[in-house]
């Protein structure tokens, strides 16, 4: 029987149901010798804790498989007991989808599955999806290899690759999902299949951009890249009045549409100014060219339009030192200690390369930040991540080759606001502040502006979410969902329905 979208039974009801069927889920896990944490006591409370403390969900159990076969057993048990199942890789999902995004899900925590094997001759790596990004970078770097991915070392590779996977090397190497050659996937019926361009090709298409709605990835085979011979992280920052900040972002938008090198990764970082009416404006990124002199030459056309800046370089010239710099000194999370938590709301805005933001829209946006942002009772930042521009590998790929739907993006904007002390409760005006920031741009650009949103920065308050995340691909995704998950085993907020 197909589950309704509103499958939101209370935890108490589900607990009674599951305990009454003890011969089902719990006995099944025990018979399969699969480690699990069930309700009651400190281990369960720790296991169900979300990274974003705005959320407090109670799963029916948190399981810890060690093999793909055990993952398949858990999915089959969940399916047979009419319980929705969700994978947790790093646990950093912004709306706690790694806990199901609601009460009553069966969580498959993949943290015991951390194998990374590198075939040095071919450059192909097999990576289990319990790995976190820092640990992937560490293991690959030991073999002189690298992969495009984000900067937070604690983010899980499974969720990261499912929806995209952007980092400063992405203009040069692509998104993380672009490096994937095949996947081992557990389907809703508990079977294990290989998804690649030659095997289950339609599933492979869907898994690269919307994987969480279709199956659980237990491992990926990826193309890796030789570590660059030189790399550095650069930072320029200014305090600007809002009008100057708008002009500066407009100039940067013009600059990146020129013949900039693919070795240049960049983003504009915005934050609260040092006085009302002003904005912190930073340019940061990764450079994987020949030298800092070559970086300065590449940036010179934009910097010529800017006042003098504070300038910093990070790393010792090696690629792994830039990973460490971006991770606040952390690469290998296995020796770095536990991750932190936060209490926040986040939104995203994907701007189309063919319809750049106007100076009028940027003026409205920067003015909003300079006044409403200055007064906001949140700790906030906003990042304009450069996806497109001259020589971008991301946008060179045909949009219909994967489910990732925005191969014409110029920027993916992340808007992020934490509570003032990073702990609950979250202030109500934090929601309205970020909503207003997006509205300042979209309302000025007009109804025909073809913007989108990025599924790896999920927002469960977003109107028309499926259309903004998946664009023209959503109809095909719906059709494939009915084929691969007809009973709704993998359903969570913002999933393909």
Protein Blocks (a to p, Z undefined) as FASTA:
>chain_A
ZZdfklcccfklmmmmmmmmmmmmmmmmmmnopacddeeijklmmmmpcfblmbccddfb
dcddfbfklmmmmmmmmmmnopacdddfkopafnlpmnoopghiacddfklmccdcddfk
nopacddfkbcfklmmmmmmmnopacdddfblkbcfklmmmnnopafklmmnopfklmpm
bdcdddfkopacdddfknokllmmmmnoplmmnoccfbdcdddddddfbdcddddddddd
fklmmmmmmmmmmmmmmccdfklccdddddddfbehiacdddddddfbfblklmmmmmmm
mmmmpccdddddedjhiaklmmmmmnnopablmlnopadddddddddddddfklccdfkl
mmmmmmmmmmmmmmpccdcddddddfblghiaklmpcfklpmblblkbfbdcddddddfk
opacddfklmmmmmmmmmmmmmmnopklccdddfklccfkbghklmmmnmmmlmmmmmmm
mmmmmnomagcehiaZZ
